[in-house]
């Protein structure tokens, strides 16, 4: 599960980065998308990225809690 969340987070980050690039570069006008719609797309992708980041933190904390500490 840990690798899946990393893969999903990387994919969402890439799509989010491209969406913001389209917004800043005004490529949305060439694709005939309104600025408001592009801002909504960016906000939704940012929220998804935040959720996947929180899920990733949750699973990484569970993995560290399950591994016993070595006493040497």
PLY file of the C-alpha trace (Angstrom):
ply
format ascii 1.0
element vertex 72
property float x
property float y
property float z
element edge 71
property int vertex1
property int vertex2
end_header
0.00 0.00 0.00
2.91 2.31 0.76
4.21 2.22 -2.83
0.70 2.76 -4.21
0.23 5.99 -2.28
3.65 7.24 -3.44
2.72 6.45 -7.05
-0.69 8.11 -6.74
0.82 11.16 -5.05
3.45 11.51 -7.81
0.80 11.22 -10.51
-1.50 13.77 -8.84
1.40 16.16 -8.29
2.35 15.94 -11.96
-1.21 16.61 -13.12
-1.56 19.44 -10.59
1.71 21.01 -11.77
0.56 20.83 -15.39
-2.79 22.39 -14.51
-1.09 25.32 -12.77
1.25 25.66 -15.74
-1.74 25.88 -18.06
-3.28 28.48 -15.76
-0.18 30.66 -15.54
0.72 30.29 -19.21
-2.86 31.07 -20.30
-3.02 27.87 -22.35
-6.59 27.41 -21.13
-7.64 30.10 -23.62
-6.27 28.03 -26.50
-8.21 25.00 -25.21
-11.38 27.14 -24.90
-11.73 26.64 -21.14
-12.82 29.54 -18.96
-10.43 30.92 -16.35
-12.89 30.10 -13.57
-13.09 26.48 -14.66
-9.31 26.23 -14.76
-9.04 27.69 -11.25
-11.61 25.16 -10.00
-9.63 22.34 -11.62
-6.45 23.56 -9.89
-8.17 23.82 -6.51
-9.66 20.33 -6.79
-6.30 18.85 -7.80
-4.58 20.64 -4.92
-7.14 19.21 -2.49
-6.59 15.72 -3.89
-2.84 16.18 -3.54
-3.24 17.25 0.09
-5.43 14.23 0.86
-2.96 11.80 -0.73
-0.13 13.45 1.21
-2.03 12.99 4.48
-2.81 9.36 3.61
0.86 8.81 2.81
1.89 10.28 6.18
-0.66 8.08 7.94
0.63 4.89 6.32
4.27 5.81 6.84
3.63 6.36 10.56
1.88 2.99 10.76
4.86 1.30 9.10
7.33 2.85 11.53
5.16 1.87 14.51
4.96 -1.76 13.38
8.69 -2.30 13.03
10.24 -3.13 16.39
13.19 -1.06 17.54
16.51 -2.85 17.81
18.28 -2.94 21.12
22.00 -3.38 20.74
0 1
1 2
2 3
3 4
4 5
5 6
6 7
7 8
8 9
9 10
10 11
11 12
12 13
13 14
14 15
15 16
16 17
17 18
18 19
19 20
20 21
21 22
22 23
23 24
24 25
25 26
26 27
27 28
28 29
29 30
30 31
31 32
32 33
33 34
34 35
35 36
36 37
37 38
38 39
39 40
40 41
41 42
42 43
43 44
44 45
45 46
46 47
47 48
48 49
49 50
50 51
51 52
52 53
53 54
54 55
55 56
56 57
57 58
58 59
59 60
60 61
61 62
62 63
63 64
64 65
65 66
66 67
67 68
68 69
69 70
70 71
